[in-house]
Amino acid sequence: MAHAGVVLINKKGEVLMQHRDDNPDIINPGYWAYIAGQKEESDENHEQTAKRELKEETGYVADKLYPFLEEDYVRADGVKSIRYMFWAIYDDQQKINCFEGQEMVFLGLTELENKKILPEHKRICYLAVEGAKKKGAI
């Protein structure tokens, strides 16, 4: 199984986080998470999966994604997967909608410390912002 995600970063270095639904039938209910989802189509590459998930969950269409992480991991439900992560810079033009979860909010990295968030999601957000800074994007 493969998953792809996007850490959308605004010019202040804040990351877009989704406050997941409290539905006990989903993975990590009530947690804060970056935008991600499962690769569904056999002809879809990981970047296309990440862009599709971003659009489905927020309505945002990313111009350019920057790959920064590929790793094996085990989901909270015990399923082994491969995670493909990208970062993108928010264009300050398109509206961010909340089509999935309770809310979508840009949060500063220090604000993540006070949120119910998986440790690897926090680590990945820090890595994405670090990559954007190195690229001079923020």
Secondary structure, DSSP 8 states (H G I E B T S, - for coil): -EEEEEEEE-TTS-EEEEE----TTSSSTT-EE-EEEE---TT--HHHHHHHHHHHHH----S--EEEEEEEEE-TTS-EEEEEEEEEE--SSS----SSSSEEEEE-GGGGGGS-B-HHHHHHHHHHHHHHHHTT--
